[in-house]
């Protein structure tokens, strides 16, 4: 009778891992609709196009990095669970920030900086601030 115990225990353990993976994979499909809830909606309100362009590129790179890490984690034993637990929250948060940055990009009617153009040339120019003229007499 003692020899038959490991098999049901192993089965229960496998069932728990399978159910956890299934439950967490259900969360993955919700990530696109939940993503903006993990980001500050006002973060990009005061960004200009130059700032938004840099932020969009950084967020795209971070999203790609997290996706690669998740894909790599899924190749190991229990990988789907590990992937969800280790990377999904960061991935959802970055996707939310990306969506908000894209909305600000469209709202500001921004355009990509052409390759080879200097980003400073496309940025709005600030007026030069000149120091106040010095008076001839010194105040003591």
C-alpha positions as CSV (number, residue, x, y, z in Angstrom):
1,X,0.0,0.0,0.0
2,X,2.9,2.3,0.7
3,X,4.2,1.8,-2.8
4,X,1.0,3.1,-4.3
5,X,1.1,6.5,-2.5
6,X,3.8,8.2,-4.5
7,X,1.8,7.7,-7.7
8,X,-1.3,9.6,-6.5
9,X,0.9,12.2,-4.9
10,X,2.8,12.7,-8.1
11,X,-0.5,12.9,-10.0
12,X,-1.8,15.5,-7.6
13,X,1.4,17.5,-7.9
14,X,1.3,17.4,-11.7
15,X,-2.4,18.4,-11.6
16,X,-1.7,21.4,-9.4
17,X,1.1,22.6,-11.7
18,X,-1.2,22.1,-14.7
19,X,-4.1,24.0,-13.2
20,X,-1.8,26.8,-12.0
21,X,-0.4,27.1,-15.5
22,X,-3.8,27.1,-17.1
23,X,-5.1,29.7,-14.7
24,X,-2.1,31.9,-15.3
25,X,-2.3,31.5,-19.0
26,X,-5.8,32.9,-18.8
27,X,-4.3,36.0,-17.3
28,X,-2.1,36.3,-20.3
29,X,-5.0,36.9,-22.6
30,X,-6.3,39.6,-20.3
31,X,-3.0,41.5,-20.3
32,X,-3.9,43.6,-23.3
33,X,-7.1,45.0,-21.7
34,X,-5.6,45.3,-18.2
35,X,-2.3,46.8,-19.2
36,X,-3.3,50.5,-18.9
37,X,-4.4,49.8,-15.3
38,X,-0.8,49.2,-14.4
39,X,0.5,52.6,-15.7
40,X,0.0,56.2,-14.7
41,X,-2.4,57.8,-17.2
42,X,-0.9,61.3,-16.7
43,X,2.7,60.3,-17.1
44,X,3.1,61.4,-20.7
45,X,0.8,64.5,-20.6
46,X,3.7,67.0,-20.5
47,X,6.1,65.1,-22.8
48,X,7.0,66.7,-26.1
49,X,7.5,64.7,-29.3
50,X,11.2,64.3,-28.8
51,X,10.7,62.9,-25.3
52,X,7.9,60.6,-26.5
53,X,10.0,59.3,-29.3
54,X,12.8,58.2,-26.9
55,X,10.3,56.8,-24.5
56,X,8.5,54.8,-27.2
57,X,11.8,53.3,-28.3
58,X,12.9,52.4,-24.8
59,X,9.5,50.8,-24.0
60,X,9.6,48.8,-27.3
61,X,13.1,47.5,-26.4
62,X,12.0,46.6,-22.8
63,X,8.9,44.8,-24.1
64,X,11.0,42.8,-26.6
65,X,13.5,41.9,-23.8
66,X,10.7,40.7,-21.5
67,X,9.1,38.7,-24.3
68,X,12.4,37.0,-24.9
69,X,12.9,36.2,-21.3
70,X,9.3,34.8,-21.1
71,X,9.9,32.7,-24.2
72,X,13.2,31.4,-22.8
73,X,11.6,30.6,-19.4
74,X,8.8,28.6,-21.1
75,X,11.3,26.2,-22.6
76,X,12.3,24.8,-19.1
77,X,10.4,22.5,-16.8
78,X,7.3,24.3,-15.4
79,X,8.2,27.1,-17.7
80,X,4.8,28.5,-18.3
81,X,4.4,29.0,-14.5
82,X,7.9,30.4,-14.1
83,X,7.3,32.8,-17.0
84,X,4.1,34.0,-15.6
85,X,5.4,34.5,-12.1
86,X,8.7,36.0,-13.0
87,X,7.9,38.3,-15.9
88,X,4.2,38.8,-16.6
89,X,3.7,41.7,-14.2
90,X,6.6,43.7,-15.6
91,X,5.4,42.8,-19.1
92,X,1.9,44.0,-18.5
93,X,3.1,47.2,-16.8
94,X,5.5,48.0,-19.8
95,X,2.7,47.3,-22.3
96,X,0.4,49.7,-20.4
97,X,3.0,52.4,-20.5
98,X,3.5,51.8,-24.2
99,X,-0.2,52.1,-24.9
100,X,-0.3,55.4,-23.0
101,X,2.8,56.7,-24.7
102,X,1.3,55.8,-28.1
103,X,-1.9,57.7,-27.2
104,X,0.1,60.8,-26.3
105,X,2.1,60.4,-29.5
106,X,-1.1,60.4,-31.6
107,X,-2.7,63.1,-29.6
108,X,0.4,65.4,-30.1
109,X,0.5,64.5,-33.8
110,X,4.1,63.6,-33.5
111,X,6.2,62.2,-36.4
112,X,9.3,60.0,-36.3
113,X,12.7,61.8,-36.6
114,X,14.1,60.9,-40.1
115,X,17.2,58.7,-40.0
116,X,20.3,60.9,-40.1
117,X,18.5,64.0,-38.9
118,X,19.6,65.4,-35.6
119,X,16.9,65.2,-32.9
120,X,17.7,68.7,-31.8
121,X,16.7,70.0,-35.2
122,X,13.2,68.7,-34.8
123,X,12.8,69.9,-31.3
124,X,11.2,73.3,-30.6
125,X,13.8,76.0,-30.1
126,X,13.9,77.8,-26.8
127,X,14.7,81.5,-26.9
128,X,18.1,82.5,-25.7
129,X,18.1,84.0,-22.2
130,X,20.6,86.8,-21.9
131,X,21.9,87.9,-18.5
132,X,20.7,91.3,-17.2
133,X,23.1,94.1,-18.0
134,X,25.4,95.0,-15.2
135,X,25.0,98.5,-13.7
136,X,28.0,100.8,-13.6
137,X,27.9,101.5,-9.9
138,X,28.2,98.9,-7.3
139,X,25.8,98.8,-4.4
140,X,27.4,98.6,-1.1
